[in-house]
Amino acid sequence: MKLTSKLFVLIVLLANISYAQEWVKTDITEFASIDFPVKSELIENQLETVFNAKDEFAFYVVTIRKLTDQQSSQITTENIPTLYQGVVNGALDAANAELVSINDIYIDKVPAVELEYNAHSNPALPIQRFKRVIYLNQSIISIDFWPLTNQENITDEKKATYFNSFLIHSNEVAKSSTSENQNNGIDNKVYETSFLIGQIVFYIFLIGFLIGIVFLIRYLIKKNKKKKSPIHTEEQAHAKVTKIICQNCKAVNNTDTKYCSNCGYELPKI
């Protein structure tokens, strides 16, 4: 009897050791990690990165879809719920599934969504499924748990261990956000500098244009004055000369006099 009891205790202990297996911490991105019950398999393509694992209790799947800069620029805090709804609808449609429940949650202060649904697309796979979706660092991360057991206590424990092992490396997220802000700051500074240079060039051009206008106006005024100035003919110039000075004695004579009235010196002809 004692031997039987000891064997029973030993079997229970071995079962507990097997059940309480050590989970494998896995970095799924540079800013997040999750624990799988066994070593996961990695599958990558142009659109997604997928980690998947399986034990006797469930399937464990993590899918990461990296958005482009253009796509992520259109996502704001206000429309993240719309983004999540789109991901949920896509998952339900793809699996021909019925939604059981959906709840808004927070993972390390980041808004996320958790849902339960029943899928009927593939009879070889579990019908009951659980999913969490979170948008982080331009990435949509989907965490899936598909139980293989009907024991609710095991399902709940495994699901909680798996979901709660998802960790966000806040330092890496902060670095990424800081880098993006720095890039935006650099872009803003470049824009401001270019705008300032453009203004300076514009004002220099404007000043040069105004100076050119002033010189043009002055030139036209001078040219107009010259046109209005009287032109004296040779006859008019002679008409103005009414006196003539003798070159010999310096006496003043009338222009119609041929000889100097003082010394008789012959006067020049005008």
GILIN-V506875 format. One record per helix or strand. SS is the DSSP state (2 for helix, 1 for strand). FROM is the first residue (numbers start at 1). TO is the last residue. If there is no record, write none. Layout:
ss=(SS;SS)
from=(FROM;FROM)
to=(TO;TO)
//
This chain:
ss=(2;1;1;1;1;1;2;2;1;1;1;1;2;1;2;2;1;1;1;1)
from=(2;24;32;41;48;58;69;80;97;110;128;139;152;167;170;234;243;252;259;266)
to=(19;29;36;44;54;66;73;94;107;119;136;147;164;168;228;240;245;254;259;266)
//
